[in-house]
Amino acid sequence: MSEWQRAAHCANGSCVEVQQAQWRKASFCSGGQCVEVAEVGSSVLIRNSNRPDQVLAFTHEEWDAFVKGVKNGEFRF
């Protein structure tokens, strides 16, 4: 789970806070290309380690359905 960080400049007690994603790499990587996932608030984020600026966001319900589908073999070609 990620931690909240407060912006460096606050005015009159009004501050912006953001969460920094704690990325985890998949246990299987090929040629330095890895899938990474992170949980931030109510979202599950996924990205390719070679393109960290391109992030997909899913709800926990969407993520759980995806993982269930993978385990059930629904994505085999």
DRENDRENMI-786110 format. One record per residue: residue number from 1; residue in one letter; x, y, z of N, C-alpha, C, O, CB in turn. Coordinates in nm, 2 decimals, padded with zeros to 4 digits. Glycine has a CB too. Example, Ala and Ser with C-alpha at 12.3 -4.5 7.8 and 13.67 -1.06 7.14 Angstrom:
<nodes>
k->1&r->A&npx->01.32&npy->-00.57&npz->00.78&capx->01.23&capy->-00.45&capz->00.78&cpx->01.32&cpy->-00.33&cpz->00.78&opx->01.42&opy->-00.33&opz->00.85&cbpx->01.13&cbpy->-00.45&cbpz->00.90
k->2&r->S&npx->01.28&npy->-00.22&npz->00.71&capx->01.37&capy->-00.11&capz->00.71&cpx->01.29&cpy->00.00&cpz->00.79&opx->01.34&opy->00.11&opz->00.80&cbpx->01.41&cbpy->-00.06&cbpz->00.57
</nodes>
This chain:
<nodes>
k->1&r->M&npx->00.08&npy->-00.12&npz->00.00&capx->00.00&capy->00.00&capz->00.00&cpx->00.09&cpy->00.12&cpz->00.00&opx->00.20&opy->00.12&opz->00.06&cbpx->-00.10&cbpy->00.00&cbpz->00.12
k->2&r->S&npx->00.05&npy->00.23&npz->-00.07&capx->00.13&capy->00.35&capz->-00.08&cpx->00.10&cpy->00.44&cpz->00.03&opx->00.00&opy->00.44&opz->00.10&cbpx->00.11&cbpy->00.41&cbpz->-00.21
k->3&r->E&npx->00.20&npy->00.53&npz->00.06&capx->00.19&capy->00.63&capz->00.16&cpx->00.15&cpy->00.77&cpz->00.11&opx->00.18&opy->00.80&opz->-00.01&cbpx->00.32&cbpy->00.64&cbpz->00.24
k->4&r->W&npx->00.07&npy->00.85&npz->00.18&capx->00.04&capy->00.98&capz->00.14&cpx->00.15&cpy->01.07&cpz->00.17&opx->00.22&opy->01.06&opz->00.27&cbpx->-00.09&cbpy->01.03&cbpz->00.22
k->5&r->Q&npx->00.18&npy->01.16&npz->00.07&capx->00.29&capy->01.26&capz->00.08&cpx->00.23&cpy->01.40&cpz->00.06&opx->00.15&opy->01.42&opz->-00.03&cbpx->00.40&cbpy->01.24&cbpz->-00.02
k->6&r->R&npx->00.26&npy->01.49&npz->00.15&capx->00.21&capy->01.63&capz->00.14&cpx->00.30&cpy->01.72&cpz->00.06&opx->00.42&opy->01.70&opz->00.06&cbpx->00.20&cbpy->01.69&cbpz->00.29
k->7&r->A&npx->00.23&npy->01.80&npz->-00.02&capx->00.31&capy->01.89&capz->-00.11&cpx->00.40&cpy->01.98&cpz->-00.03&opx->00.37&opy->02.01&opz->00.09&cbpx->00.21&cbpy->01.98&cbpz->-00.19
k->8&r->A&npx->00.51&npy->02.02&npz->-00.08&capx->00.61&capy->02.10&capz->-00.01&cpx->00.56&cpy->02.24&cpz->00.03&opx->00.59&opy->02.30&opz->00.13&cbpx->00.73&cbpy->02.12&cbpz->-00.10
k->9&r->H&npx->00.47&npy->02.30&npz->-00.05&capx->00.41&capy->02.43&capz->-00.03&cpx->00.27&cpy->02.43&cpz->00.00&opx->00.19&opy->02.38&opz->-00.08&cbpx->00.44&cbpy->02.53&cbpz->-00.15
k->10&r->C&npx->00.23&npy->02.47&npz->00.12&capx->00.09&capy->02.47&capz->00.17&cpx->00.05&cpy->02.61&cpz->00.20&opx->00.14&opy->02.69&opz->00.26&cbpx->00.07&cbpy->02.37&cbpz->00.29
k->11&r->A&npx->-00.07&npy->02.65&npz->00.18&capx->-00.11&capy->02.79&capz->00.21&cpx->-00.23&cpy->02.78&cpz->00.30&opx->-00.33&opy->02.72&opz->00.28&cbpx->-00.15&cbpy->02.86&cbpz->00.08
k->12&r->N&npx->-00.22&npy->02.84&npz->00.42&capx->-00.32&capy->02.85&capz->00.52&cpx->-00.38&cpy->02.72&cpz->00.56&opx->-00.50&opy->02.70&opz->00.57&cbpx->-00.44&cbpy->02.94&cbpz->00.47
k->13&r->G&npx->-00.29&npy->02.62&npz->00.57&capx->-00.33&capy->02.49&capz->00.61&cpx->-00.40&cpy->02.40&cpz->00.50&opx->-00.44&opy->02.29&opz->00.52&cbpx->-00.43&cbpy->02.49&cbpz->00.72
k->14&r->S&npx->-00.41&npy->02.46&npz->00.38&capx->-00.47&capy->02.39&capz->00.27&cpx->-00.35&cpy->02.33&cpz->00.19&opx->-00.27&opy->02.40&opz->00.12&cbpx->-00.55&cbpy->02.49&cbpz->00.18
k->15&r->C&npx->-00.35&npy->02.20&npz->00.19&capx->-00.24&capy->02.13&capz->00.12&cpx->-00.29&cpy->02.02&cpz->00.02&opx->-00.40&opy->01.97&opz->00.04&cbpx->-00.15&cbpy->02.06&cbpz->00.23
k->16&r->V&npx->-00.21&npy->01.99&npz->-00.07&capx->-00.23&capy->01.88&capz->-00.17&cpx->-00.15&cpy->01.77&cpz->-00.12&opx->-00.04&opy->01.78&opz->-00.09&cbpx->-00.20&cbpy->01.92&cbpz->-00.31
k->17&r->E&npx->-00.22&npy->01.65&npz->-00.12&capx->-00.15&capy->01.53&capz->-00.08&cpx->-00.16&cpy->01.43&cpz->-00.20&opx->-00.27&opy->01.42&opz->-00.26&cbpx->-00.20&cbpy->01.47&cbpz->00.05
k->18&r->V&npx->-00.06&npy->01.35&npz->-00.22&capx->-00.06&capy->01.25&capz->-00.33&cpx->00.00&cpy->01.12&cpz->-00.27&opx->00.07&opy->01.12&opz->-00.17&cbpx->00.03&cbpy->01.30&cbpz->-00.45
k->19&r->Q&npx->-00.04&npy->01.01&npz->-00.34&capx->00.02&capy->00.88&capz->-00.31&cpx->00.12&cpy->00.84&cpz->-00.41&opx->00.09&opy->00.85&opz->-00.53&cbpx->-00.10&cbpy->00.78&cbpz->-00.29
k->20&r->Q&npx->00.23&npy->00.80&npz->-00.36&capx->00.34&capy->00.74&capz->-00.45&cpx->00.31&cpy->00.59&cpz->-00.46&opx->00.31&opy->00.52&opz->-00.36&cbpx->00.48&cbpy->00.77&cbpz->-00.40
k->21&r->A&npx->00.30&npy->00.55&npz->-00.59&capx->00.28&capy->00.40&capz->-00.61&cpx->00.40&cpy->00.32&cpz->-00.57&opx->00.52&opy->00.36&opz->-00.60&cbpx->00.24&cbpy->00.38&cbpz->-00.76
k->22&r->Q&npx->00.38&npy->00.21&npz->-00.50&capx->00.48&capy->00.11&capz->-00.47&cpx->00.47&cpy->00.00&cpz->-00.57&opx->00.39&opy->-00.09&opz->-00.55&cbpx->00.47&cbpy->00.06&cbpz->-00.32
k->23&r->W&npx->00.55&npy->00.01&npz->-00.68&capx->00.54&capy->-00.09&capz->-00.79&cpx->00.61&cpy->-00.22&cpz->-00.75&opx->00.71&opy->-00.23&opz->-00.69&cbpx->00.61&cbpy->-00.03&cbpz->-00.92
k->24&r->R&npx->00.54&npy->-00.33&npz->-00.79&capx->00.59&capy->-00.47&capz->-00.77&cpx->00.61&cpy->-00.53&cpz->-00.91&opx->00.51&opy->-00.53&opz->-00.99&cbpx->00.50&cbpy->-00.55&cbpz->-00.68
k->25&r->K&npx->00.72&npy->-00.59&npz->-00.94&capx->00.74&capy->-00.66&capz->-01.06&cpx->00.69&cpy->-00.80&cpz->-01.06&opx->00.69&opy->-00.87&opz->-00.95&cbpx->00.89&cbpy->-00.66&cbpz->-01.10
k->26&r->A&npx->00.64&npy->-00.85&npz->-01.17&capx->00.60&capy->-00.99&capz->-01.18&cpx->00.72&cpy->-01.08&cpz->-01.16&opx->00.83&opy->-01.04&opz->-01.18&cbpx->00.54&cbpy->-01.02&cbpz->-01.32
k->27&r->S&npx->00.69&npy->-01.20&npz->-01.11&capx->00.79&capy->-01.30&capz->-01.08&cpx->00.86&cpy->-01.35&cpz->-01.20&opx->00.97&opy->-01.40&opz->-01.20&cbpx->00.74&cbpy->-01.41&cbpz->-01.00
k->28&r->F&npx->00.79&npy->-01.34&npz->-01.32&capx->00.85&capy->-01.38&capz->-01.45&cpx->00.87&cpy->-01.26&cpz->-01.54&opx->00.78&opy->-01.20&opz->-01.57&cbpx->00.76&cbpy->-01.49&cbpz->-01.51
k->29&r->C&npx->01.00&npy->-01.24&npz->-01.57&capx->01.03&capy->-01.13&capz->-01.66&cpx->01.12&cpy->-01.19&cpz->-01.78&opx->01.19&opy->-01.28&opz->-01.76&cbpx->01.11&cbpy->-01.01&cbpz->-01.59
k->30&r->S&npx->01.10&npy->-01.13&npz->-01.90&capx->01.17&capy->-01.18&capz->-02.01&cpx->01.25&cpy->-01.07&cpz->-02.08&opx->01.19&opy->-00.97&opz->-02.12&cbpx->01.08&cbpy->-01.25&cbpz->-02.11
k->31&r->G&npx->01.38&npy->-01.08&npz->-02.08&capx->01.47&capy->-00.98&capz->-02.15&cpx->01.45&cpy->-00.84&cpz->-02.09&opx->01.46&opy->-00.74&opz->-02.16&cbpx->01.43&cbpy->-00.97&cbpz->-02.29
k->32&r->G&npx->01.43&npy->-00.83&npz->-01.96&capx->01.42&capy->-00.70&capz->-01.89&cpx->01.28&cpy->-00.64&cpz->-01.91&opx->01.26&opy->-00.53&opz->-01.86&cbpx->01.52&cbpy->-00.61&cbpz->-01.94
k->33&r->Q&npx->01.19&npy->-00.71&npz->-01.98&capx->01.05&capy->-00.66&capz->-01.99&cpx->00.97&cpy->-00.72&cpz->-01.89&opx->00.95&opy->-00.84&opz->-01.89&cbpx->01.00&cbpy->-00.68&cbpz->-02.14
k->34&r->C&npx->00.91&npy->-00.64&npz->-01.80&capx->00.84&capy->-00.69&capz->-01.68&cpx->00.70&cpy->-00.62&cpz->-01.67&opx->00.69&opy->-00.50&opz->-01.70&cbpx->00.92&cbpy->-00.68&cbpz->-01.55
k->35&r->V&npx->00.61&npy->-00.69&npz->-01.63&capx->00.48&capy->-00.63&capz->-01.59&cpx->00.49&cpy->-00.59&cpz->-01.44&opx->00.54&opy->-00.66&opz->-01.36&cbpx->00.36&cbpy->-00.73&cbpz->-01.61
k->36&r->E&npx->00.45&npy->-00.47&npz->-01.42&capx->00.45&capy->-00.41&capz->-01.28&cpx->00.31&cpy->-00.37&cpz->-01.24&opx->00.24&opy->-00.32&opz->-01.32&cbpx->00.55&cbpy->-00.29&cbpz->-01.27
k->37&r->V&npx->00.28&npy->-00.40&npz->-01.11&capx->00.15&capy->-00.36&capz->-01.06&cpx->00.17&cpy->-00.28&cpz->-00.93&opx->00.27&opy->-00.30&opz->-00.86&cbpx->00.06&cbpy->-00.48&cbpz->-01.03
k->38&r->A&npx->00.07&npy->-00.19&npz->-00.90&capx->00.07&capy->-00.11&capz->-00.78&cpx->-00.07&cpy->-00.09&cpz->-00.74&opx->-00.16&opy->-00.09&opz->-00.82&cbpx->00.15&cbpy->00.02&cbpz->-00.80
k->39&r->E&npx->-00.09&npy->-00.07&npz->-00.61&capx->-00.22&capy->-00.04&capz->-00.56&cpx->-00.22&cpy->00.11&cpz->-00.50&opx->-00.13&opy->00.14&opz->-00.42&cbpx->-00.27&cbpy->-00.14&cbpz->-00.44
k->40&r->V&npx->-00.30&npy->00.19&npz->-00.55&capx->-00.31&capy->00.33&capz->-00.50&cpx->-00.45&cpy->00.36&cpz->-00.48&opx->-00.53&opy->00.37&opz->-00.57&cbpx->-00.24&cbpy->00.43&cbpz->-00.61
k->41&r->G&npx->-00.49&npy->00.38&npz->-00.35&capx->-00.62&capy->00.41&capz->-00.32&cpx->-00.72&cpy->00.30&cpz->-00.36&opx->-00.70&opy->00.19&opz->-00.33&cbpx->-00.67&cbpy->00.55&cbpz->-00.38
k->42&r->S&npx->-00.82&npy->00.34&npz->-00.44&capx->-00.92&capy->00.24&capz->-00.48&cpx->-00.88&cpy->00.19&cpz->-00.62&opx->-00.97&opy->00.13&opz->-00.69&cbpx->-01.06&cbpy->00.30&cbpz->-00.48
k->43&r->S&npx->-00.76&npy->00.21&npz->-00.67&capx->-00.72&capy->00.16&capz->-00.80&cpx->-00.61&cpy->00.06&cpz->-00.80&opx->-00.52&opy->00.07&opz->-00.71&cbpx->-00.69&cbpy->00.28&cbpz->-00.89
k->44&r->V&npx->-00.61&npy->-00.03&npz->-00.89&capx->-00.49&capy->-00.12&capz->-00.92&cpx->-00.43&cpy->-00.07&cpz->-01.05&opx->-00.50&opy->-00.05&opz->-01.15&cbpx->-00.53&cbpy->-00.27&cbpz->-00.93
k->45&r->L&npx->-00.30&npy->-00.04&npz->-01.05&capx->-00.23&capy->00.02&capz->-01.16&cpx->-00.14&cpy->-00.09&cpz->-01.22&opx->-00.09&opy->-00.18&opz->-01.15&cbpx->-00.15&cbpy->00.14&cbpz->-01.13
k->46&r->I&npx->-00.13&npy->-00.09&npz->-01.36&capx->-00.04&capy->-00.19&capz->-01.42&cpx->00.04&cpy->-00.11&cpz->-01.53&opx->-00.02&opy->-00.02&opz->-01.60&cbpx->-00.13&cbpy->-00.30&cbpz->-01.48
k->47&r->R&npx->00.16&npy->-00.15&npz->-01.55&capx->00.25&capy->-00.09&capz->-01.65&cpx->00.35&cpy->-00.19&cpz->-01.70&opx->00.38&opy->-00.29&opz->-01.63&cbpx->00.31&cbpy->00.04&cbpz->-01.60
k->48&r->N&npx->00.42&npy->-00.16&npz->-01.81&capx->00.53&capy->-00.23&capz->-01.86&cpx->00.65&cpy->-00.16&cpz->-01.81&opx->00.66&opy->-00.03&opz->-01.81&cbpx->00.53&cbpy->-00.23&cbpz->-02.02
k->49&r->S&npx->00.75&npy->-00.23&npz->-01.75&capx->00.87&capy->-00.17&capz->-01.69&cpx->00.95&cpy->-00.08&cpz->-01.79&opx->01.02&opy->00.01&opz->-01.75&cbpx->00.96&cbpy->-00.27&cbpz->-01.63
k->50&r->N&npx->00.94&npy->-00.12&npz->-01.92&capx->01.01&capy->-00.04&capz->-02.02&cpx->00.93&cpy->00.09&cpz->-02.06&opx->00.99&opy->00.17&opz->-02.13&cbpx->01.03&cbpy->-00.12&cbpz->-02.15
k->51&r->R&npx->00.81&npy->00.10&npz->-02.02&capx->00.73&capy->00.22&capz->-02.05&cpx->00.65&cpy->00.27&cpz->-01.93&opx->00.53&opy->00.26&opz->-01.92&cbpx->00.63&cbpy->00.19&cbpz->-02.17
k->52&r->P&npx->00.73&npy->00.31&npz->-01.83&capx->00.67&capy->00.34&capz->-01.70&cpx->00.57&cpy->00.46&cpz->-01.70&opx->00.49&opy->00.48&opz->-01.61&cbpx->00.77&cbpy->00.37&cbpz->-01.60
k->53&r->D&npx->00.58&npy->00.54&npz->-01.81&capx->00.49&capy->00.66&capz->-01.82&cpx->00.35&cpy->00.62&cpz->-01.87&opx->00.26&opy->00.70&opz->-01.87&cbpx->00.55&cbpy->00.76&cbpz->-01.91
k->54&r->Q&npx->00.33&npy->00.49&npz->-01.92&capx->00.20&capy->00.45&capz->-01.98&cpx->00.14&cpy->00.35&cpz->-01.87&opx->00.18&opy->00.24&opz->-01.86&cbpx->00.22&cbpy->00.38&cbpz->-02.11
k->55&r->V&npx->00.04&npy->00.40&npz->-01.80&capx->-00.02&capy->00.33&capz->-01.69&cpx->-00.16&cpy->00.30&cpz->-01.72&opx->-00.24&opy->00.39&opz->-01.76&cbpx->00.00&cbpy->00.40&cbpz->-01.56
k->56&r->L&npx->-00.21&npy->00.18&npz->-01.69&capx->-00.35&capy->00.15&capz->-01.70&cpx->-00.40&cpy->00.14&cpz->-01.56&opx->-00.34&opy->00.09&opz->-01.47&cbpx->-00.38&cbpy->00.02&cbpz->-01.78
k->57&r->A&npx->-00.53&npy->00.19&npz->-01.53&capx->-00.59&capy->00.18&capz->-01.40&cpx->-00.71&cpy->00.10&cpz->-01.40&opx->-00.79&opy->00.11&opz->-01.49&cbpx->-00.61&cbpy->00.33&cbpz->-01.35
k->58&r->F&npx->-00.73&npy->00.02&npz->-01.30&capx->-00.85&capy->-00.06&capz->-01.29&cpx->-00.91&cpy->-00.05&cpz->-01.15&opx->-00.83&opy->-00.02&opz->-01.05&cbpx->-00.82&cbpy->-00.21&cbpz->-01.32
k->59&r->T&npx->-01.04&npy->-00.08&npz->-01.13&capx->-01.10&capy->-00.09&capz->-01.00&cpx->-01.05&cpy->-00.22&cpz->-00.94&opx->-01.01&opy->-00.31&opz->-01.02&cbpx->-01.25&cbpy->-00.07&cbpz->-01.00
k->60&r->H&npx->-01.07&npy->-00.24&npz->-00.81&capx->-01.04&capy->-00.37&capz->-00.75&cpx->-01.13&cpy->-00.48&cpz->-00.81&opx->-01.08&opy->-00.59&opz->-00.83&cbpx->-01.05&cbpy->-00.37&cbpz->-00.60
k->61&r->E&npx->-01.25&npy->-00.45&npz->-00.84&capx->-01.34&capy->-00.55&capz->-00.90&cpx->-01.30&cpy->-00.59&cpz->-01.04&opx->-01.30&opy->-00.71&opz->-01.07&cbpx->-01.49&cbpy->-00.49&cbpz->-00.90
k->62&r->E&npx->-01.25&npy->-00.49&npz->-01.12&capx->-01.20&capy->-00.53&capz->-01.25&cpx->-01.08&cpy->-00.61&cpz->-01.24&opx->-01.06&opy->-00.71&opz->-01.32&cbpx->-01.17&cbpy->-00.40&cbpz->-01.33
k->63&r->W&npx->-00.99&npy->-00.57&npz->-01.15&capx->-00.86&capy->-00.65&capz->-01.14&cpx->-00.89&cpy->-00.79&cpz->-01.09&opx->-00.83&opy->-00.89&opz->-01.14&cbpx->-00.77&cbpy->-00.58&cbpz->-01.03
k->64&r->D&npx->-00.98&npy->-00.81&npz->-00.99&capx->-01.01&capy->-00.94&capz->-00.94&cpx->-01.07&cpy->-01.03&cpz->-01.06&opx->-01.04&opy->-01.15&opz->-01.06&cbpx->-01.11&cbpy->-00.93&cbpz->-00.83
k->65&r->A&npx->-01.16&npy->-00.97&npz->-01.14&capx->-01.21&capy->-01.04&capz->-01.25&cpx->-01.11&cpy->-01.08&cpz->-01.35&opx->-01.11&opy->-01.19&opz->-01.41&cbpx->-01.32&cbpy->-00.96&cbpz->-01.32
k->66&r->F&npx->-01.01&npy->-01.00&npz->-01.38&capx->-00.90&capy->-01.03&capz->-01.47&cpx->-00.81&cpy->-01.14&cpz->-01.41&opx->-00.79&opy->-01.24&opz->-01.49&cbpx->-00.81&cbpy->-00.90&cbpz->-01.49
k->67&r->V&npx->-00.78&npy->-01.13&npz->-01.29&capx->-00.69&capy->-01.24&capz->-01.23&cpx->-00.77&cpy->-01.37&cpz->-01.23&opx->-00.71&opy->-01.47&opz->-01.26&cbpx->-00.65&cbpy->-01.20&cbpz->-01.08
k->68&r->K&npx->-00.90&npy->-01.37&npz->-01.20&capx->-00.98&capy->-01.49&capz->-01.20&cpx->-00.98&cpy->-01.55&cpz->-01.34&opx->-00.96&opy->-01.67&opz->-01.36&cbpx->-01.12&cbpy->-01.46&cbpz->-01.15
k->69&r->G&npx->-00.99&npy->-01.46&npz->-01.45&capx->-00.99&capy->-01.51&capz->-01.58&cpx->-00.86&cpy->-01.57&cpz->-01.62&opx->-00.86&opy->-01.67&opz->-01.69&cbpx->-01.02&cbpy->-01.39&cbpz->-01.67
k->70&r->V&npx->-00.75&npy->-01.51&npz->-01.58&capx->-00.61&capy->-01.57&capz->-01.61&cpx->-00.60&cpy->-01.70&cpz->-01.55&opx->-00.56&opy->-01.80&opz->-01.61&cbpx->-00.50&cbpy->-01.47&cbpz->-01.56
k->71&r->K&npx->-00.64&npy->-01.72&npz->-01.42&capx->-00.63&capy->-01.84&capz->-01.35&cpx->-00.72&cpy->-01.95&cpz->-01.42&opx->-00.69&opy->-02.07&opz->-01.41&cbpx->-00.67&cbpy->-01.83&cbpz->-01.20
k->72&r->N&npx->-00.83&npy->-01.91&npz->-01.48&capx->-00.92&capy->-02.00&capz->-01.54&cpx->-00.89&cpy->-02.03&cpz->-01.69&opx->-00.96&opy->-02.11&opz->-01.75&cbpx->-01.06&cbpy->-01.95&cbpz->-01.53
k->73&r->G&npx->-00.78&npy->-01.97&npz->-01.73&capx->-00.73&capy->-02.00&capz->-01.87&cpx->-00.81&cpy->-01.93&cpz->-01.98&opx->-00.81&opy->-01.97&opz->-02.09&cbpx->-00.73&cbpy->-02.14&cbpz->-01.90
k->74&r->E&npx->-00.88&npy->-01.82&npz->-01.94&capx->-00.96&capy->-01.75&capz->-02.04&cpx->-00.89&cpy->-01.67&cpz->-02.14&opx->-00.94&opy->-01.62&opz->-02.24&cbpx->-01.06&cbpy->-01.66&cbpz->-01.97
k->75&r->F&npx->-00.76&npy->-01.65&npz->-02.12&capx->-00.68&capy->-01.56&capz->-02.21&cpx->-00.57&cpy->-01.64&cpz->-02.29&opx->-00.48&opy->-01.58&opz->-02.33&cbpx->-00.61&cbpy->-01.45&cbpz->-02.13
k->76&r->R&npx->-00.59&npy->-01.76&npz->-02.31&capx->-00.50&capy->-01.84&capz->-02.39&cpx->-00.53&cpy->-01.83&cpz->-02.54&opx->-00.65&opy->-01.83&opz->-02.58&cbpx->-00.50&cbpy->-01.99&cbpz->-02.35
k->77&r->F&npx->-00.42&npy->-01.82&npz->-02.62&capx->-00.44&capy->-01.80&capz->-02.76&cpx->-00.40&cpy->-01.93&cpz->-02.83&opx->-00.41&opy->-01.94&opz->-02.95&cbpx->-00.36&cbpy->-01.69&cbpz->-02.81
</nodes>
